[in-house]
Amino acid sequence: MRNNKDLFEESQQFIPGGVNSPVRAFGSVGGTPIFFKSAKGSKLWDEEGKEYIDYINSWGPMILGHAHPEVISAVQEVAKDSLSFGAPTARELDMAKEIVKIVPSIEQVRLVSSGTEATMSAIRLARGYTQRDKIVKFEGCYHGHADSLLVKAGSGALTFGQPSSAGVPIDTAKHTLTLSYNNVSELEELFKSQGNEIACVILEPVVGNMNLITPSAEFLNSLRSLTEKYGALLIFDEVMTGFRVALGGAQELFGITPDLTTLGKVIGGGLPVGAFGGKKEVMQKLAPLGPVYQAGTLSGNPVAVAAGLKTLELIQKPEFFSELSSKTKTLVDGLTNAGAGEGISFCARNVGGMFGLYFSDNPPNSFADVMASDREKFNFFFHEMLSMGIYFGPSAFEAGFVSAAHTLSDIQHTIECAKKAFSKIKA
Ligand code: KE4
């Protein structure tokens, strides 16, 4: 048996930072990342044989729980007939029809292999359709690692964006304007001055990448009316919220119809699938029909689509989302009460099957609020819970996820462990 520490040390010799995605390196919370070997339902087992209750769920995809027997057999069934053709398959048509059925704003959809590909392609499509270069995003929202989305607010939010990563040319970043989430006056001011130059606005309609933040109704309504008025496209990045906060995602929850939607995570059931879709008039601009090029060797991969189709079938069972949401609320209410019981400045909230934990008196409504929460306390809490076999996201800036496989005893055990962790924080 190889332990987590040795594995991490050796991995760092062959993989930058020892991980294939930065958040996994525990950089934000410190300590040694856990190397997992297997999982089933709500449980994970690491290489040392230790068991954990999983509240990351692979950052959202494992909504049914790990290794769901029907998903595994769907994958095994399809894998027998080759893993990829690089040509159209009937199964991709089935997936497209399923997405169009579940998300009414999507009249046509294109499958890709990650959320990043979905948002990168949607941005290019919006620019090609409107023939405008400027795009708008919000500080704290993450949309994958395409160059034009790795941009933070410039000196003034209404001026040029600044790269938030090395390797992103200033000439690329300058077309991205970054505003404050939930700030309606900034939005109005920007559109009044530059509205006719804006190709699109992209946002997480419930934010999961600066911890969980919900939009105000005024913010969403202003976004929809201003983009409509100035001919900009409204893109809901539902890679995380799609099939998670409700079957039809945040757009179903809030009753807002975006022009384009990006999807990922749940749609692949744990295998690489992303998607972007929307109005047919916009989607027709895509190659091979239109001038906006976009492509992918493994787009619509039959094995990945089989996992996604089975997952989408199973989450449409009656009561799936009401049960998932109430289980998640039981968790956040229990954690909030446990924090209050120890007199800790702590709160938690959920939207459907995703939740946020905050070491602050009130849930945050903005990036500034999130930055004001107590990261040290979160990091201490994270490691205390990890030592008791509870696996939350290794960052104070990530949302957590509950699956259909989590039992009420998992939830109750988590709350009991939190009480112990809070009592140590108080001491
Ligand atoms: P991927 O390229 O990682 O499949 O998707 C990018 C993406 C796009 N949009 C939203 C709203 C997302 O949350 C993501 C990816 N989410 C992170 C979790 N915070 C993935 C975890 C990671 O980066 O390892």
Residues whose N, C-alpha, C, O or C-beta is under 5 A from the ligand:
A	BS01	KE4	S21 V23 W59 S114 G115 T116 Y142 H143 G144 E204 G208 N209 D237 V239 M240 G264
